Amino acid sequence: MLRRTLTSLTSLREAPTPPAEAPQGSLWQVLEQSVDAAFVIDGRHRVVLFNPAAEALWRCRREDVHGTSFTRLLSSPQVDASAAPEATLAQLMGSHRDAMIRRPDGSESACSVSMSKMVVDQQVFHTAFVRDTSDQQRQLERLRQLSIVVDKSDNAIFVSSPDREVVYVNSGFTRMLGYRLEELRGIRPAELLSGPHTDGTLDERISRAMSAGEGLQTEVLLYTKAGRPLWLSAAINPVHDEDGSLLGLVSVLSDITQTKMHQVLHNKVLDALVHEWSVADVMTLICREVEHIAPELVVSIITVDNEGLMHALASPSLPEAWARKIDGMAIGPRAGICGAAAWRGRTVLVKDIASDPLCANTRHLTTPLGLRACWTHPIKSSSGRVLGTLSFYYRENRGPDELHERLADTCLHLCSLTLEREQTNERVHQLAFYDTLTGLPNRIMFSAKAEQALANVAQANGTAAVLFIDLDRFKRVNDAQGHSAGDGLLRDVAARLSEELGGVNIVGRQAGDEFVAVLPMCSAEQAGSVAERLLGAVAAPTAAGLMTLHPSASIGVAMFPDDGRDIDLLVRHADMAMYRAKSDGGGGFRFFSVDMNRIAQERVSLETALREALRLDQLQLQYQPQVGGCDGRQLYGVEALLRWHHPDLGVIPPSRFVPVAEECGLIADLSLWVLRQACAQMAEWRRRGVDIPRVSINVSAINFRDPQLSLQISGLLDEHGLEPHHLTLEITESVMLDPDPDVLENIEAIYVLGVRLSLDDFGTGYSSLSHLHRLPISELKLDQSFVRDIDTSAIARTLTTSVLRIGESLGMKVVAEGVETESQHRFLTEQRFPVLQGYLFSPPLPPAPLEEWLLAQQYTAVREGTADAIAAA
């Protein structure tokens, strides 16, 4: 059959064009149906057969190539293009020869050729089977390039078979771990990655991940061929073919030893901080861990105190004598490496301690220890302040490498964290137990120290004194000079008390301007002497800006154990005694007595009753007329005065309940209650035709600090249908001098609203003409103490006249209150005081009696437009 086929091929070659119906043999059919490109050449190297697969591969018809030399179709990389066809044929004979397809369109592609020879009827034929290998060649080239990249990678890469035996390692693997491929054959990845401290479940985890078709990322500790431990990050990934069958595992190992050591160091230090290790122990831990990671280093940590002195904190590998010599050295440009780094606030590197001028004064400390170089960093707080230094010493002349730099970065952060934590703890302790303004023990610390001191006194059967010290008129200092002046005064007083009460005595700040002291083993006589001495110390002049203050204090004394056996009771009793000293005029001291306890209890009861009275509307307003000062027949207005009639306690005068209201924080509520009631009464009078021009109301300084005050007043006027000129607010000089910005804003807003402002008790405080001129004050009220002394004191008469002239010069009405005698009335009238108020005309009256009084007296109301007529009359 083969012979007949070849004979047919021969006749096909010899005939110019084979007949269309030429019979085909079985070989012809095989070649025609082959999926591989096939062609046959005769003894003259001419193509005599070209199957359809060949047509597709060469992109041409068989008619185009029949009878042409096969060298137009193929070329061999080993043969020159100009060589004879025989040379090319010789190179392509055999199986799977590399060649290049040459197409009629000029394109080329790589191929694999299998060429065989046949002799039929003494004629030679060659059959060629050709496969396009261009994709394969490109893939091989990519693999070659990938192999180069993989081999050059710093990571260790190895490949294992589906049964997980190692079949490939790159050169990075050999460099990192020291093993070559031939040493690893037959080893499973889990065995390769495992070390003495490796998790025993690694192989199981790899199997589980592979079964799920997933990769595995893990960290593992293993050992090199030389026995050196390495922390590695292992990424193990399966590789599958197109059918999903597992071809093998690719594992990439990255050296994370340094990162892991830093992490271990970091975690150890944080754990130590959590467990409240001392600063010295934490710093020693840092030094030892760094020296373990980098044995070539000798590490020391030094702190720098607020005076710029160095103190060795941790240097476990250096002798104690070295640390003792460092202690107390001052930082500076010539204070050695550590001192210079702290002084400059930046890193200092000295590669040769023996010759560097910076070490001239300190090399005698390090050279005997064999230390030749040093790299020192300042340890800084988050705010940039130098807290200390971290030093890496070397036993050879050198500088830091990359590992040392990473260690330094980590350690500096940890050192700063540790030192700042210590300072924070100290600060928290200071804030928790000491007064931030004065530095004295606060109530908690004072009580603890006092209880211990009293226990010691009791054990010795002795006596002790508790002193309660309160500054007189401190609020006036705050109001007149501002809180900064008040704070300065408190600091000065605290320093004076501490100086006078040194030694075993205990002094603390109770609150505000209150101080408490405990004098252990002290008699009553000695306590009196100490109190006298403290009064003198407090009374020394103190500067407040451009002014000089002359403070004074009131002191209460309670004795242990007669007046109490625990500190809380003794402080309360001393507080009562202090109030007695203050009520007696201040500037002195008083011992506690049982009567004081009764008075204090009454004071507490009064506070409770006052709160109840405000809640139950037990308070009342009475109104005292203000009349024209010339003929006494004109009504200028009325002043609303608060009165309290308790159902059980009877009438309680303002002199008793107003101070209590101020102390317990009720004064602002009382002022608002008076304001609401007075506006309601004024509206009722106007509704009924009772002609009262205006009502004056006292408003506390606390109310003026409320940003809502002007809105509250405006709302009350609208609610009751009143005009702003129907209302006058009386303020004290403390309001006028209050530095609180809300106070000034309220004053301005009330003025814009049209409500008048009156300055009460003028002449008794610290007012200055500049304040009067600057603020929108419409009225001055002469303090009744001046009026009271008119008959007996020329000075009082002069001051009274001066106040009138000041008011006139500033365009203000002046109201003289407290007029009780005809002689006072006569003098004030002679001086042409425009408005008078006092019992001579009428006591404060409830609304109905006031209406009767007005009707009986037939007063003429002074209108807004005719107010000046009072002064002109």
C-alpha positions in Angstrom: 0.0 0.0 0.0 2.8 2.4 0.9 4.6 1.7 -2.3 1.4 2.4 -4.4 1.0 5.7 -2.5 4.5 6.8 -3.1 4.2 5.9 -6.8 1.1 8.1 -6.9 3.1 10.9 -5.3 5.9 10.5 -7.9 3.5 10.7 -10.8 1.9 13.7 -9.1 5.4 15.4 -9.0 6.1 14.6 -12.6 2.7 15.8 -13.9 2.3 19.6 -14.1 -1.1 19.4 -12.6 -2.5 16.2 -11.0 -5.8 15.2 -12.3 -8.7 16.3 -10.1 -10.0 12.8 -9.7 -6.6 11.2 -9.0 -7.0 8.1 -6.9 -5.7 8.6 -3.3 -4.0 5.9 -1.3 -4.4 5.3 2.4 -1.3 7.3 3.4 -2.6 10.2 1.4 -5.8 10.0 3.5 -3.8 9.8 6.7 -1.7 12.9 5.8 -4.8 14.8 4.7 -6.6 14.1 7.9 -3.7 14.8 10.3 -4.2 17.5 12.8 -0.5 18.3 12.5 0.7 20.2 9.5 2.4 17.8 7.1 4.2 18.0 3.7 6.3 15.7 1.6 9.3 16.6 -0.6 10.9 14.6 -3.3 14.6 14.0 -4.0 15.0 17.4 -5.4 13.6 19.0 -2.2 10.4 20.1 -3.9 7.1 20.0 -2.2 4.8 17.3 -3.6 2.2 17.1 -0.8 0.8 19.9 1.5 -2.1 18.9 3.8 -4.9 21.3 5.0 -3.3 21.7 8.4 -0.2 22.9 6.6 -2.3 25.3 4.6 -3.7 26.8 7.8 -0.3 27.0 9.5 1.4 28.7 6.5 -1.7 30.7 5.6 -1.6 29.7 1.9 -3.0 27.2 -0.6 -1.2 24.0 -1.6 -1.2 25.1 -5.2 1.0 28.0 -4.1 3.8 25.7 -2.8 3.6 22.6 -4.9 6.9 22.1 -6.8 8.7 24.8 -4.7 11.7 24.2 -2.5 10.9 23.3 1.1 13.5 26.0 2.2 10.8 28.5 1.3 8.7 26.9 4.1 11.3 26.2 6.8 14.7 27.4 8.0 17.0 26.0 10.7 18.6 28.3 13.3 21.8 26.4 12.8 22.0 26.9 9.0 22.7 30.1 7.2 19.8 31.2 5.0 22.0 31.2 1.9 23.1 27.6 2.4 22.1 24.7 0.1 18.8 22.9 0.8 20.8 19.8 1.7 22.3 21.5 4.7 18.9 22.6 6.0 17.5 19.1 5.4 20.4 17.6 7.3 19.7 19.8 10.4 16.0 19.0 10.4 16.3 15.2 10.1 15.0 13.5 13.2 12.3 14.2 15.8 11.3 17.6 17.3 13.9 19.8 15.7 13.6 23.5 16.3 13.0 25.5 13.2 11.3 28.6 11.9 8.2 28.7 9.8 8.6 31.1 6.8 5.2 32.2 5.4 4.5 33.7 2.0 3.3 36.9 3.8 6.8 37.3 5.3 5.8 36.4 8.9 7.7 33.8 10.9 7.1 31.7 14.0 8.9 29.0 15.9 8.0 25.4 15.3 9.0 21.9 16.0 9.8 19.6 13.0 9.9 15.8 12.8 11.5 14.8 9.4 11.9 11.3 8.1 13.3 9.7 4.9 11.7 7.1 2.7 13.0 5.4 -0.5 10.3 4.0 -2.9 11.3 2.5 -6.3 14.7 3.9 -5.8 13.3 7.4 -5.3 13.9 9.4 -2.1 11.1 11.2 -0.3 11.0 13.1 3.0 8.0 13.5 5.1 7.8 16.5 7.6 5.3 16.9 10.5 5.4 20.5 11.8 3.9 22.0 15.0 3.7 25.7 15.9 5.7 26.2 19.1 5.6 30.0 19.2 3.3 30.1 22.3 5.5 27.5 24.0 8.6 29.5 23.1 7.1 32.6 24.5 6.1 30.8 27.7 9.6 29.3 28.0 11.1 32.8 27.6 8.8 34.1 30.3 9.7 31.2 32.5 13.4 31.9 31.8 13.0 35.5 32.8 10.9 34.5 35.8 13.6 32.0 36.8 16.2 34.8 36.7 14.0 37.0 38.8 13.2 34.3 41.3 16.8 33.3 41.6 17.9 36.8 42.2 15.2 37.5 44.8 16.3 38.1 48.4 13.4 36.0 49.6 13.8 32.3 49.9 11.6 30.5 47.4 11.1 26.8 47.1 8.7 24.6 45.1 7.4 21.2 46.2 5.6 18.5 44.4 1.9 17.5 45.0 3.1 14.9 47.5 5.0 17.9 49.1 8.6 17.0 48.5 10.9 19.8 47.7 11.9 19.9 44.0 13.3 23.4 43.6 15.0 26.1 45.7 16.3 29.5 44.5 19.7 30.9 45.4 18.0 33.2 47.9 16.9 30.1 49.8 20.5 28.9 49.9 21.8 32.3 51.0 19.2 32.6 53.8 19.2 29.1 55.1 22.4 27.5 53.8 20.7 24.5 52.2 21.1 23.4 48.6 18.5 21.5 46.6 20.3 18.2 46.8 20.2 18.4 50.6 16.5 18.8 50.7 15.1 16.1 48.3 12.4 14.1 49.9 11.7 16.7 52.6 8.2 18.0 53.1 7.6 21.7 53.6 6.3 21.4 57.1 9.5 19.6 58.1 11.5 22.2 56.4 9.7 25.1 58.1 9.6 23.5 61.6 12.0 24.3 64.4 12.2 23.6 68.1 9.5 26.2 68.9 7.3 25.8 65.8 3.6 25.1 66.3 3.1 21.4 65.9 -0.1 22.0 63.9 1.8 23.6 60.9 1.6 20.5 58.7 -2.1 20.1 59.5 -2.8 23.7 58.7 -1.0 23.4 55.3 -3.1 20.3 54.5 -6.3 22.1 55.4 -5.5 25.1 53.3 -4.4 23.0 50.3 -7.7 21.0 50.5 -9.6 24.2 50.4 -7.6 25.4 47.5 -6.3 28.3 49.6 -2.9 29.7 50.5 -1.5 29.9 54.0 0.3 32.9 55.5 2.1 32.2 58.8 5.1 33.2 60.8 7.5 30.5 61.9 10.8 30.2 63.9 13.3 27.9 62.2 17.1 27.5 62.2 19.6 27.8 59.5 22.1 25.1 58.5 24.6 26.8 60.8 22.0 26.7 63.7 21.1 30.4 63.8 17.5 31.0 64.6 15.4 33.0 62.1 11.9 34.3 62.3 10.4 33.9 58.8 7.1 35.0 57.2 6.0 32.0 55.1 3.5 32.4 52.2 2.5 28.9 50.9 0.3 28.8 47.8 -1.0 25.9 45.7 -0.5 25.8 41.9 -3.2 24.1 39.8 -3.4 23.2 36.1 -6.3 24.1 33.8 -8.2 21.0 35.0 -7.8 22.0 38.6 -5.3 19.3 39.4 -2.6 20.2 42.0 0.8 20.7 40.3 2.6 21.6 43.5 3.2 24.2 46.2 5.2 27.5 45.9 6.5 28.8 49.2 8.0 32.3 49.7 10.0 33.0 52.9 10.8 36.5 54.1 13.2 37.2 56.9 11.4 39.1 59.7 13.8 38.4 62.4 14.6 42.0 63.1 11.0 43.0 62.9 10.0 40.2 65.2 12.8 41.0 67.7 11.6 44.6 67.7 8.1 43.4 68.2 9.1 41.1 71.1 11.1 44.0 72.7 8.1 46.3 72.2 5.6 43.8 73.7 7.9 43.0 76.7 8.3 46.7 77.6 4.5 47.4 77.2 3.8 44.4 79.3 6.2 45.7 82.0 4.5 49.1 81.9 1.0 47.4 82.3 2.3 45.5 85.3 3.6 48.8 86.8 7.3 48.0 86.8 9.5 50.7 88.1 11.1 53.0 85.6 14.6 51.6 86.4 13.4 48.0 85.8 11.8 48.9 82.5 14.9 50.7 81.3 17.1 47.8 82.4 14.8 45.4 80.4 15.3 47.6 77.3 19.1 47.6 77.7 19.2 43.8 78.1 16.9 43.0 75.2 18.9 45.3 72.9 22.1 43.7 73.9 20.6 40.3 73.3 19.5 41.3 69.8 22.8 43.0 69.0 25.5 41.5 71.3 28.1 44.0 69.9 26.3 46.8 71.7 26.6 48.1 75.3 23.6 50.1 76.2 23.0 52.8 78.8 20.1 55.0 79.6 20.5 58.3 81.5 17.8 60.7 82.7 18.1 64.5 82.9 16.3 66.3 85.7 14.7 69.8 85.7 18.0 71.3 86.8 19.9 69.8 83.8 21.7 67.2 85.9 22.3 63.6 84.6 21.4 60.5 86.5 22.3 56.9 85.4 19.1 55.0 85.2 20.0 51.7 83.5 23.3 50.3 82.3 23.4 46.6 83.2 26.6 45.8 81.3 28.5 48.7 82.9 30.0 48.7 86.4 28.2 50.6 89.2 31.2 52.8 89.6 30.6 54.2 86.1 27.0 55.0 87.1 28.1 56.7 90.3 30.5 59.0 88.4 27.7 60.0 85.9 25.2 60.9 88.6 24.9 64.6 89.2 26.9 65.7 86.1 25.5 68.8 84.4 24.7 68.6 80.7 26.6 70.9 78.4 28.6 71.3 75.2 31.7 69.8 76.9 29.9 67.3 79.2 30.8 64.2 77.1 28.8 62.5 74.5 25.6 62.0 76.7 25.8 65.5 78.2 26.3 67.1 74.8 23.5 65.1 73.1 21.1 66.2 75.9 22.3 69.8 75.8 22.0 70.0 72.0 18.8 68.0 71.8 20.1 66.0 68.8 22.1 62.8 68.1 25.8 62.7 68.7 28.1 60.0 67.1 31.7 59.6 68.2 33.6 56.9 66.3 36.8 57.3 68.3 36.4 58.2 72.0 40.1 58.2 72.5 40.7 61.1 70.1 37.5 63.0 69.9 37.7 66.4 71.7 34.1 66.0 72.8 35.2 63.3 75.2 38.2 65.1 76.7 36.5 65.5 80.1 34.8 62.1 80.2 36.9 59.5 78.3 38.5 58.4 81.5 35.1 56.9 82.4 34.8 54.8 79.2 38.3 54.0 78.0 39.2 51.7 80.9 36.0 49.7 80.0 37.2 49.0 76.5 34.5 51.2 74.9 35.9 52.9 71.8 32.8 54.5 70.1 29.5 55.8 71.1 26.2 56.7 69.5 23.9 58.8 71.7 20.3 60.0 71.1 18.4 62.5 73.3 15.2 61.0 74.6 12.4 63.6 74.1 8.9 64.0 75.4 5.9 64.5 73.1 6.4 68.2 73.6 10.1 68.1 72.6 11.6 68.4 76.0 14.8 66.3 76.6 14.1 63.7 79.3 17.3 61.8 79.0 19.7 60.0 76.6 20.0 56.5 75.1 23.6 55.4 74.3 24.9 52.5 72.2 28.6 51.9 73.0 30.9 49.9 70.7 34.1 48.0 71.5 35.6 49.0 68.2 35.8 52.2 66.2 32.7 52.2 64.2 29.2 53.7 63.7 25.7 52.2 63.7 24.4 49.8 61.0 20.8 49.4 59.8 19.9 47.1 62.7 21.2 49.6 65.2 19.2 52.4 63.7 16.0 50.4 63.8 16.8 49.4 67.4 17.4 53.0 68.3 14.1 54.2 66.8 12.2 51.5 68.8 14.0 52.1 72.0 13.7 55.9 71.8 9.9 55.5 71.5 9.8 53.1 74.4 12.0 55.2 76.6 10.0 58.3 75.9 6.8 56.4 76.7 8.2 55.1 79.9 9.6 58.4 81.2 6.4 60.3 80.2 4.3 57.7 81.9 6.3 58.2 85.1 5.9 61.9 84.8 2.2 61.5 84.1 1.9 59.3 87.2 3.6 62.0 89.2 1.4 64.6 87.7 -1.7 62.6 88.4 -0.6 62.1 92.0 0.1 65.9 92.2 -3.4 66.7 90.7 -5.1 64.1 92.9 -3.5 65.1 96.2 -2.2 68.6 95.8 -3.8 72.0 95.0 -2.8 73.1 91.5 -2.7 76.8 92.4 -0.7 76.8 95.7 1.0 73.4 95.7 -0.3 72.7 99.2 -2.0 69.3 100.0 -5.6 69.3 99.0 -8.4 68.2 101.2 -7.8 64.5 100.5 -4.1 64.6 101.2 -4.5 67.0 104.1 -7.1 64.7 105.7 -4.9 61.6 105.3 -1.8 63.4 106.8 -3.9 65.0 109.6 -5.5 61.7 110.6 -2.1 60.1 110.9 -0.7 63.1 112.9 -3.7 63.0 115.3 -3.3 59.3 115.8 0.3 59.8 116.8 -0.7 62.6 119.2 -3.4 60.4 120.7 -0.9 57.6 121.2 1.3 60.0 123.1 -1.6 61.3 125.1 -0.9 64.8 123.8 -3.0 67.7 122.4 -3.1 69.3 119.0 -4.6 72.3 117.4 -6.5 72.7 114.1 -6.5 76.1 112.6 -9.0 77.3 110.0 -7.6 80.4 108.1 -9.9 82.5 105.9 -8.8 85.7 104.1 -10.9 88.8 104.8 -12.6 90.6 101.9 -10.9 88.3 99.4 -13.9 88.6 97.1 -13.3 92.3 96.8 -9.8 91.6 95.6 -11.1 89.3 92.9 -13.9 91.7 91.9 -11.7 94.8 91.8 -8.4 93.4 90.5 -9.5 90.3 88.6 -8.9 86.6 89.3 -5.3 86.7 88.4 -4.6 89.1 91.3 -6.7 86.9 93.6 -4.7 83.8 92.5 -1.4 85.6 93.1 -2.6 86.6 96.6 -3.5 83.0 97.4 -0.1 81.8 96.2 1.6 84.4 98.4 -0.5 83.5 101.4 0.2 79.8 100.9 3.9 80.4 100.7 3.8 82.5 103.9 1.8 79.8 105.8 4.2 77.1 104.6 7.1 79.1 105.8 5.6 79.8 109.2 4.3 76.3 109.7 7.3 74.3 108.6 8.5 71.1 110.3 5.9 68.7 111.7 3.0 71.0 111.2 0.6 70.3 108.3 -1.0 73.0 106.1 -3.4 72.5 103.2 -5.8 74.5 101.1 -9.4 73.7 101.9 -11.2 75.7 99.1 -11.2 79.1 97.7 -9.5 81.4 100.1 -9.6 78.9 103.0 -6.6 77.1 104.5 -6.4 74.6 107.2 -3.4 73.7 109.5 -2.7 70.9 112.0 -0.3 71.6 114.8 0.6 68.3 116.5 1.7 68.2 120.1 0.5 71.8 120.6 -1.2 73.4 123.6 -3.9 76.0 123.4 -1.5 78.7 124.5 1.0 77.7 121.8 -1.9 77.6 119.3 -2.8 81.2 120.1 0.8 82.3 119.6 1.0 80.5 116.3 -2.3 82.1 115.2 -1.0 85.6 116.1 2.2 84.9 114.1 0.1 83.7 111.1 -2.0 86.8 111.2 1.1 88.9 111.0 2.5 86.9 108.2 -0.7 87.1 106.1 -1.0 90.9 106.7 2.3 91.7 105.1 1.8 93.8 101.9 1.7 92.0 98.6 1.9 93.3 95.0 -1.0 92.9 92.6 0.0 94.4 89.3 0.6 98.1 89.9 -1.2 98.0 93.2 -0.2 96.9 96.7 -2.7 94.9 98.7 -2.9 94.7 102.5 -4.6 91.4 103.2 -5.8 90.2 106.5 -7.3 86.9 107.7 -9.6 85.5 110.3 -8.5 82.3 112.1 -10.6 79.8 114.0 -8.9 77.3 116.4 -10.2 73.9 117.6 -8.3 71.7 120.0 -7.7 68.0 120.0 -9.1 66.1 121.8 -11.4 68.5 123.7 -13.2 69.9 120.6 -13.2 66.6 118.6 -11.2 63.5 118.0 -11.4 63.2 114.2 -10.1 65.7 111.6 -13.5 66.4 109.9 -15.2 67.4 113.2 -12.2 69.5 114.2 -12.1 71.3 110.9 -15.9 72.1 111.2 -15.4 73.4 114.7 -12.4 75.5 113.6 -14.5 76.8 110.8 -17.2 77.9 113.2 -14.6 79.7 115.3 -13.3 81.4 112.2 -16.8 82.7 111.4 -17.0 84.2 114.9 -13.6 85.9 114.3 -14.9 87.3 111.0 -18.2 88.5 112.5 -16.2 90.3 115.2 -14.5 92.4 112.5 -11.9 90.1 111.1 -8.2 90.2 111.4 -8.2 88.1 114.6 -8.6 84.6 115.9 -11.1 82.8 118.1 -11.1 79.5 119.9 -14.1 77.1 119.3 -16.8 77.0 122.0 -20.0 75.0 122.4 -22.1 78.1 121.7 -20.5 78.3 118.2 -21.8 74.9 117.4 -25.3 76.0 118.3 -24.9 79.0 116.1 -23.6 76.9 113.2 -26.6 74.5 113.6 -28.9 77.5 113.5 -27.2 78.7 110.3 -27.8 75.3 108.7 -31.4 75.3 109.8 -31.8 78.8 108.4 -30.5 77.7 105.0 -32.9 74.8 104.9 -35.8 77.1 105.9 -34.8 79.7 103.2 -34.9 77.1 100.5 -38.3 76.0 101.7 -39.5 79.6 101.8 -38.4 80.2 98.2 -40.2 77.1 97.1 -43.4 77.8 99.1 -43.6 81.6 98.3 -43.2 82.5 102.0 -41.2 85.6 101.0 -42.6 89.1 100.7 -41.7 92.4 99.1 -42.1 95.7 100.8 -41.5 99.1 99.1 -39.8 102.2 100.6 -40.6 105.5 98.9 -37.9 107.7 97.3 -39.0 111.4 97.5 -37.8 114.7 96.1 -35.2 116.4 98.3 -36.4 120.0 98.1 -40.1 120.2 99.1 -40.5 116.5 99.9 -43.8 116.4 98.0 -42.6 114.6 94.8 -42.4 110.9 94.4 -39.3 109.8 92.6 -39.9 106.0 92.9 -39.9 103.1 95.3 -37.2 100.5 96.3 -38.3 96.9 96.5 -37.0 95.3 99.7 -37.2 91.6 100.5 -38.8 90.5 103.7 -39.2 87.0 105.3 -41.8 86.1 107.9 -41.3 82.4 108.8 -44.4 80.7 110.3 -42.3 79.3 113.2 -39.2 81.5 113.4 -41.1 84.8 113.0 -39.6 87.8 111.2 -36.1 87.1 109.9 -34.2 90.3 108.9 -32.3 90.5 105.7 -29.0 90.9 107.7 -29.5 87.3 108.8 -30.8 85.5 105.7 -29.0 87.4 102.8 -25.5 86.3 103.9 -26.8 82.7 104.2 -28.2 83.0 100.7 -24.9 84.2 99.4 -23.0 81.4 101.0 -25.3 78.6 99.9 -25.8 79.8 96.3 -29.4 81.0 96.7 -28.8 84.6 96.1 -29.2 84.5 92.3 -32.6 82.7 92.7 -33.7 85.3 95.3 -32.8 88.2 93.0 -34.8 86.7 90.1 -37.8 86.1 92.5 -37.6 89.8 93.6 -37.4 90.9 90.0 -40.4 88.9 88.9 -42.5 89.9 91.9 -41.6 93.6 91.6 -42.5 93.7 87.9 -45.8 92.0 88.5 -46.6 94.5 91.3 -45.6 97.4 89.2 -47.9 96.2 86.4 -50.8 95.8 88.9 -50.3 99.3 90.2 -50.3 100.7 86.7 -53.4 98.7 85.8 -55.2 100.2 88.9 -54.0 103.7 88.2 -51.5 103.9 91.2 -49.0 106.5 90.0 -45.5 105.1 90.9 -42.9 106.2 88.4 -40.3 103.5 88.9 -39.3 100.6 91.1 -35.7 100.0 92.1 -34.5 96.4 92.6 -31.2 95.0 94.0 -29.7 92.4 91.6 -26.8 90.3 92.8 -23.4 90.1 91.1 -24.0 86.4 90.4 -27.0 87.3 88.2 -24.9 89.7 86.1 -22.6 86.8 85.2 -25.5 85.0 83.7 -25.5 85.6 79.9 -29.3 85.3 79.9 -29.9 88.2 82.4 -30.8 90.9 79.8 -33.1 88.5 78.0 -34.8 87.6 81.2 -35.4 91.3 82.0 -36.7 92.0 78.5 -39.0 89.1 78.8 -40.4 90.3 82.1 -41.0 93.8 80.8 -42.9 92.4 77.8 -44.8 89.9 79.9 -46.2 92.7 82.2 -46.5 95.5 79.7 -43.9 97.7 81.4 -41.7 100.3 79.8 -37.9 100.0 80.5 -37.9 103.3 82.4 -40.3 101.8 84.9 -37.4 99.6 86.2 -34.1 100.6 87.9 -31.5 97.9 88.8 -29.3 98.6 91.8 -25.9 97.1 91.5 -22.9 97.0 93.9 -19.5 98.2 93.1 -18.3 94.6 92.8 -20.5 94.2 89.8 -19.0 97.3 88.1 -15.5 96.0 88.7 -16.1 92.4 87.8 -13.7 91.4 85.0 -16.1 88.6 83.7 -17.0 89.6 80.1 -20.6 88.5 80.6 -21.0 91.2 83.2 -20.0 94.0 80.9 -22.1 92.6 78.1 -25.2 92.4 80.4 -24.6 96.0 81.6 -24.4 97.2 78.0 -27.5 95.2 76.9 -29.6 96.5 79.8 -28.5 100.1 79.0 -29.5 99.6 75.3 -32.8 98.1 76.6 -33.5 101.4 78.4 -33.5 100.1 81.9 -31.7 102.4 84.4 -28.7 101.3 86.5 -28.1 102.6 90.0 -24.8 102.2 91.9 -25.7 101.2 95.4 -23.7 102.0 98.6 -21.5 104.4 96.7 -18.4 105.6 98.6 -17.6 102.4 100.6 -15.7 100.4 98.0 -13.0 100.8 95.4 -14.9 102.6 92.7 -12.9 105.0 90.5 -14.2 107.9 88.4 -12.9 106.1 85.3 -15.3 103.3 85.9 -18.2 105.6 86.6 -17.4 107.5 83.4 -17.0 104.4 81.3 -20.2 102.5 82.4 -23.8 103.6 81.7 -24.7 104.4 85.3 -27.7 106.8 85.7 -27.8 107.0 89.5 -25.6 107.0 92.6 -26.9 105.9 96.0 -25.0 107.5 98.9 -24.3 104.9 101.5 -26.4 105.4 104.6 -23.3 105.3 106.8 -22.4 108.8 105.6 -26.0 110.0 106.3 -25.9 108.5 109.7 -22.8 110.5 110.8 -23.9 113.9 109.3 -24.9 115.3 112.7 -21.7 114.4 114.4 -18.9 114.2 111.8 -17.5 117.1 109.7 -15.7 114.5 107.6 -19.1 112.7 106.9 -20.6 116.0 105.9 -17.7 116.8 103.5 -17.8 113.3 102.0 -21.5 113.5 101.5 -21.2 116.8 99.7 -18.4 115.4 97.6 -20.5 112.5 96.4 -23.2 114.9 95.4 -20.8 117.0 93.4 -19.3 113.9 91.7 -22.8 112.8 90.7 -23.7 116.2 89.4 -20.5 116.5 87.3 -21.2 113.1 85.7 -24.9 113.9 85.0 -26.2 111.3 87.5 -29.0 111.5 90.1 -27.8 111.0 93.6 -30.1 109.3 96.1 -29.3 109.7 99.8 -30.7 106.7 101.8 -31.0 106.2 105.5 -32.5 109.6 106.3 -34.0 109.3 109.8 -33.8 112.8 111.4 -34.9 116.3 110.6 -31.4 117.5 111.0 -30.2 115.1 108.4 -33.1 116.1 106.1 -32.3 119.8 106.6 -28.6 119.3 105.7 -29.3 117.2 102.6 -31.9 119.7 101.5 -29.5 122.6 102.0 -27.0 120.7 99.8 -29.8 120.3 97.2 -29.8 116.5 97.2 -32.4 115.6 94.6 -33.7 112.4 96.0 -34.0 111.2 99.6 -35.0 107.9 101.1 -35.4 106.8 104.7 -37.6 106.1 107.8 -38.1 109.9 108.2 -40.5 109.7 105.3 -41.7 106.1 105.4 -40.6 102.6 106.4 -40.7 99.9 103.8 -44.4 99.0 103.4 -46.4 96.2 101.8 -48.3 97.3 98.6 -51.6 98.1 100.2 -50.3 100.3 103.0 -48.0 102.0 100.5 -51.0 102.9 98.4 -52.7 104.4 101.6 -49.5 106.3 102.4 -49.3 107.8 98.9 -53.0 108.8 99.1 -52.5 110.5 102.5 -49.3 112.3 101.5 -50.6 113.4 98.1 -47.3 113.0 96.4 -46.8 114.1 92.9 -45.1 111.5 90.7 -41.9 112.6 88.9 -42.2 111.7 85.2 -39.3 110.7 83.0 -39.5 114.1 81.2 -39.7 116.1 84.4 -37.2 114.4 86.5 -34.8 117.3 86.4 -37.3 119.5 88.0 -36.4 117.8 91.3 -32.9 119.2 91.2 -34.1 122.6 89.9 -36.8 123.1 92.6 
